[in-house]
Amino acid sequence: MSISTLSQAGMAECEKAGREEGLAAGLAAVLSGTSVAETAPGRYAAVPAAGAEGAGPDGGATVLRHRLADAEGVVFVECPGQHPDGGPTWTEVARLLAAVRLGVLRAALDRAVEHLSGRESGGEPLIRKQLIVGAIADVMAGSEMLRASVATQGGPAALADVHTRLDVLGWEVLKLFGAAGYLAEGPGRALYVSALVAGTWVPREEVSE
C-alpha cells in the first residue's frame, strides 16, 4: 500500500491499524512504499523498529532509541532533513499519520472507559460522573472533528494544527487514567510516543497554538 495510491479507504485502514494493532503497525502502513530518507522533513524520523535497518540514506541508518518508544516498537533514524517545508509525499505522510494517531487515541479512550467503569466514588462508578461523561464526550467530539479535517485537502500548516490538537486530546485522555496515565508502563505510553512520532514527521515551528 504506497502513499501515492492511498485514499479515504487507506486512511480508514491506517486508523484501524492504529486502534487495533498499535502505533508501530499504523506507522508501518503509513510508510509502506515510501523512502523515509527522501521524505522526512527533519534530521530524524520515527519508523517501526522492524524496518529501521533500511530506512536511512543509501539503505543504512543511524538508529536512535527512546525507552518508551522501544516499548511501542518505534525507533528513530537519522535522515538528511532536506524537506523542512513539506511536499506532496510529506503532506500525505502527515495526513495518514494523523489517521493512525486517531486510532491510537481511540484505543486509549476505550481503555480509559474500561478503567473508569471498574472504579467507584461514593458508591457509584466513576464512568457515570457528570464531569467524566463530559470529558469523554469532548474527546469523542474532538476526534470526529479532526477526522473530518484530516480527510480534506490541506497544506502543511493545516496538518500541523491537526497534530497539535491530537496532542491536546491525548493529554485529555491521559487525565482520565489519573496517576496511572503517567506511568512508563501505563496505558498512556502509546499516546506519549504518538506525540514523539508526530514531532519527527510534522514540523510545527511556524504554527501558532
C-alpha positions in Angstrom: 0.0 0.0 0.0 2.0 3.0 -1.3 1.2 6.5 -0.2 0.5 7.6 -3.8 -2.4 5.2 -4.0 -4.0 5.8 -0.6 -7.5 7.2 -0.5 -10.2 7.6 2.1 -10.2 3.8 2.4 -6.5 3.9 3.0 -7.0 6.5 5.8 -9.6 4.2 7.4 -7.2 1.3 7.2 -4.4 3.4 8.9 -6.8 4.4 11.7 -7.9 0.8 12.1 -4.3 -0.3 12.3 -3.5 2.3 15.0 -6.5 1.3 17.0 -6.4 -2.5 16.8 -2.7 -3.2 16.2 -0.9 -0.3 17.7 1.3 2.6 16.8 4.1 0.7 15.1 1.7 -1.2 12.9 0.0 2.0 11.9 3.3 3.7 11.2 4.3 0.8 9.0 1.1 1.2 7.0 1.8 4.9 6.5 5.4 4.5 5.4 4.9 1.4 3.2 6.4 2.1 -0.2 7.9 5.4 0.9 11.6 6.4 1.1 12.0 7.7 4.6 15.3 9.4 3.9 13.9 11.2 0.9 10.6 12.3 2.6 11.4 13.1 6.3 11.2 16.8 6.9 13.8 16.8 9.7 17.1 15.2 10.7 15.4 12.3 12.5 12.3 10.3 11.6 10.3 7.8 13.6 10.0 4.4 11.9 8.8 0.9 13.0 11.7 -0.8 14.7 11.2 -3.8 12.4 12.1 -1.8 9.3 14.7 0.6 10.7 17.7 -1.0 9.0 16.8 0.1 5.5 15.3 3.4 6.4 18.3 5.7 6.2 20.2 7.1 3.3 21.7 4.5 0.9 19.8 1.8 2.8 21.8 2.4 6.0 20.6 4.0 9.2 21.9 5.6 12.4 19.3 4.4 14.8 18.4 6.3 18.0 16.3 4.7 20.7 14.0 6.0 23.3 12.9 3.8 26.2 9.2 4.4 25.9 9.3 4.3 22.1 11.2 0.9 22.2 8.3 -0.5 24.2 5.9 0.6 21.4 8.1 -0.9 18.6 9.3 2.5 17.3 12.8 3.8 16.8 14.3 7.0 15.3 16.6 7.1 12.3 18.9 9.9 11.1 17.9 11.5 7.8 19.2 14.2 5.5 16.4 16.5 6.7 16.0 18.2 3.3 12.3 18.7 3.3 11.5 21.2 6.0 8.7 22.9 4.1 6.9 19.7 3.2 5.8 18.5 -0.2 3.3 16.2 -1.8 4.6 13.0 -0.3 5.4 14.6 3.1 1.9 16.0 3.5 0.3 12.7 2.7 2.5 11.1 5.4 1.3 13.7 7.8 -2.3 13.1 6.8 -2.1 9.3 7.2 -0.1 9.6 10.4 -3.0 11.7 11.8 -5.4 8.9 11.0 -3.1 6.4 12.8 -3.0 8.7 15.8 -6.7 8.9 15.9 -6.8 5.1 16.1 -4.3 5.1 18.9 -6.3 7.8 20.7 -9.5 5.8 20.4 -7.8 2.7 21.7 -6.6 4.6 24.7 -10.0 6.1 25.3 -11.6 2.6 25.2 -9.1 1.5 27.9 -9.9 4.7 29.9 -13.6 3.9 29.8 -12.9 0.3 31.0 -10.7 1.7 33.7 -13.3 4.1 35.0 -16.1 1.6 34.8 -14.2 -0.5 37.4 -13.6 2.3 39.9 -16.1 3.8 42.2 -16.5 7.1 44.1 -19.3 7.5 46.6 -20.7 4.1 45.7 -21.1 5.0 42.1 -18.9 4.0 39.1 -16.7 6.9 38.0 -17.8 6.4 34.5 -21.3 7.8 35.5 -19.9 11.0 37.0 -21.0 14.1 35.0 -17.5 15.5 34.7 -16.2 12.2 33.4 -19.0 11.8 31.0 -18.4 15.3 29.7 -14.7 14.8 29.3 -15.2 11.6 27.3 -17.8 13.3 25.1 -15.4 16.2 24.5 -12.7 13.8 23.3 -15.1 11.9 21.1 -16.4 15.2 19.6 -12.8 16.5 19.1 -11.8 13.2 17.4 -14.7 13.4 15.0 -13.8 17.0 14.1 -10.2 16.1 13.4 -11.1 13.1 11.4 -13.1 15.3 9.1 -10.3 17.8 8.9 -7.8 15.1 8.0 -10.0 13.9 5.2 -9.9 17.3 3.5 -7.1 18.7 1.4 -4.8 20.9 3.5 -1.3 22.3 3.4 1.5 21.8 6.0 0.1 24.5 8.4 -3.4 22.9 8.5 -1.9 19.4 9.1 0.4 20.7 11.8 -2.6 22.2 13.5 -4.4 18.8 13.4 -1.4 17.1 15.0 -1.2 19.8 17.7 -4.8 19.2 18.5 -4.2 15.5 18.6 -1.5 16.2 21.3 -4.1 18.1 23.3 -6.7 15.3 23.1 -4.1 12.8 24.1 -3.4 14.7 27.3 -7.1 14.8 28.0 -7.3 11.1 27.7 -4.3 10.7 30.0 -6.1 12.6 32.7 -8.9 10.0 32.7 -6.5 7.4 34.0 -5.4 9.5 36.9 -1.8 8.9 38.1 -1.7 5.6 36.1 -1.8 7.7 32.9 1.7 9.0 33.6 3.4 5.7 34.3 6.0 4.4 31.8 4.3 1.0 31.7 0.8 2.5 31.9 -1.9 2.8 29.3 -0.9 6.3 28.3 2.5 5.3 26.9 1.3 4.9 23.4 -0.2 8.4 23.4 3.1 9.9 24.6 5.1 8.0 21.9 2.5 9.0 19.3 3.3 12.7 20.1 7.0 11.9 19.7 6.5 10.3 16.4 4.5 13.2 15.1 7.2 15.5 16.3 9.6 14.0 13.8 7.3 14.0 10.8 5.3 17.2 11.3 7.2 20.5 11.7 5.2 22.9 13.8 7.6 25.7 14.5 5.6 28.3 12.4 2.2 27.2 13.6 0.6 29.2 16.3 -1.0 27.4 19.2 
